[in-house]
């Protein structure tokens, strides 16, 4: 029997979508207003899902208090109220799209969660725009 547990979190961050090797006109054509040289921000909503067999002694797939602390330490402390392009090392040379942010978060959490558990990260950039990543 496998069960999935979920933990929600949020962070606020600014970013600019652009490629350094393109001029401003090309960046505007592809990324639109998200390529504003002065950056723009989002109130990101994050759902971290862990799937596995419940521990027969505790009944937990994963202690949600531990998952809460991992998300806080690995994601919220690193990303909240930051300019992703300028202040988060993972985005020094990586365009901080929702897709890339989700992959970075997944990679940060994957090493902290049991290998026999599946991990999925769902990141809402807006209430209507969101991405999911399972490491595939």
C-alpha positions as CSV (number, residue, x, y, z in Angstrom):
1,X,0.0,0.0,0.0
2,X,1.4,3.4,-1.0
3,X,0.1,6.7,0.2
4,X,1.0,10.2,-0.7
5,X,1.4,13.0,1.9
6,X,1.4,16.6,0.9
7,X,2.8,19.8,2.5
8,X,2.0,23.3,1.3
9,X,4.3,26.2,1.7
10,X,4.8,29.6,0.0
11,X,7.4,32.2,-0.7
12,X,7.6,35.5,-2.4
13,X,10.4,36.2,-4.9
14,X,11.4,38.4,-7.8
15,X,12.9,37.3,-11.0
16,X,13.5,38.2,-14.6
17,X,13.1,35.8,-17.5
18,X,15.8,36.3,-20.0
19,X,18.8,34.8,-21.8
20,X,22.1,36.6,-21.4
21,X,23.1,35.7,-25.0
22,X,20.0,37.5,-26.5
23,X,19.5,41.2,-26.8
24,X,16.6,43.0,-25.0
25,X,14.4,42.9,-28.1
26,X,14.6,39.2,-28.5
27,X,14.1,38.6,-24.8
28,X,10.9,40.8,-24.9
29,X,9.7,38.9,-28.0
30,X,10.0,35.5,-26.2
31,X,9.4,36.4,-22.5
32,X,7.2,39.5,-22.8
33,X,6.7,41.5,-19.7
34,X,8.4,38.8,-17.7
35,X,11.7,40.0,-19.2
36,X,11.4,43.4,-17.5
37,X,15.0,44.5,-16.8
38,X,13.8,45.8,-13.4
39,X,12.4,42.3,-12.5
40,X,8.9,41.4,-11.2
41,X,7.6,39.3,-8.4
42,X,5.3,36.4,-7.6
43,X,3.7,34.9,-4.5
44,X,4.6,31.3,-5.2
45,X,2.6,28.5,-3.7
46,X,4.5,25.2,-3.3
47,X,3.1,21.7,-2.7
48,X,5.6,19.0,-1.9
49,X,4.3,15.4,-2.2
50,X,6.0,12.3,-0.8
51,X,4.7,8.9,-1.7
52,X,5.6,5.6,0.0
53,X,4.5,2.9,2.3
54,X,3.5,3.9,5.8
55,X,5.8,2.9,8.6
56,X,4.1,0.0,10.4
57,X,5.1,1.4,13.8
58,X,4.1,5.1,13.3
59,X,1.6,4.9,10.4
60,X,3.5,7.8,8.8
61,X,4.8,7.8,5.2
62,X,6.9,10.7,6.4
63,X,6.6,12.8,9.5
64,X,5.0,16.1,8.2
65,X,6.9,18.1,10.9
66,X,10.2,16.9,9.3
67,X,8.9,17.7,5.8
68,X,7.8,21.2,7.0
69,X,11.3,21.8,8.4
70,X,13.0,20.6,5.3
71,X,10.9,22.9,3.1
72,X,11.6,25.8,5.4
73,X,15.3,25.2,5.5
74,X,15.9,24.2,1.8
75,X,13.4,26.4,0.0
76,X,11.8,29.2,2.1
77,X,15.1,30.4,3.7
78,X,16.8,30.3,0.3
79,X,14.1,31.8,-1.9
80,X,11.7,33.9,0.2
81,X,11.9,37.7,-0.4
82,X,14.9,37.2,-2.7
83,X,15.7,38.2,-6.3
84,X,16.2,34.7,-7.7
85,X,18.5,35.9,-10.5
86,X,20.8,37.8,-8.2
87,X,20.6,36.2,-4.8
88,X,20.0,32.4,-5.4
89,X,23.2,30.7,-6.7
90,X,21.3,28.0,-8.6
91,X,20.0,30.7,-11.0
92,X,23.2,32.4,-11.7
93,X,23.3,30.8,-15.1
94,X,19.8,29.2,-15.2
95,X,16.7,31.1,-16.3
96,X,14.3,31.1,-13.3
97,X,11.2,29.9,-15.1
98,X,8.6,28.1,-13.0
99,X,9.8,24.9,-14.6
100,X,13.4,25.5,-13.6
101,X,12.5,26.6,-10.1
102,X,10.5,23.4,-9.6
103,X,13.5,21.3,-10.7
104,X,15.8,23.2,-8.4
105,X,13.5,22.7,-5.4
106,X,13.1,19.0,-6.3
107,X,16.9,18.6,-6.4
108,X,17.3,20.3,-3.1
109,X,14.7,18.1,-1.4
110,X,15.4,14.8,-3.1
111,X,18.7,14.1,-1.2
112,X,16.9,14.7,2.1
113,X,14.0,12.3,1.6
114,X,14.3,8.5,1.7
115,X,15.3,6.9,-1.6
116,X,12.4,4.5,-1.5
117,X,9.9,7.4,-1.4
118,X,8.8,9.2,-4.5
119,X,8.9,13.0,-4.5
120,X,6.8,15.4,-6.5
121,X,7.0,19.2,-6.5
122,X,4.1,21.4,-7.7
123,X,4.8,25.1,-7.9
124,X,2.1,27.7,-8.5
125,X,3.5,30.9,-10.0
126,X,0.0,32.3,-10.2
127,X,-3.3,30.8,-9.1
128,X,-3.8,29.6,-12.8
129,X,-0.2,28.8,-13.8
130,X,1.6,26.0,-12.2
131,X,4.1,23.2,-13.0
132,X,4.8,19.8,-11.5
133,X,8.1,17.8,-11.4
134,X,8.7,14.2,-10.4
135,X,12.3,13.9,-11.3
136,X,11.6,12.3,-14.7
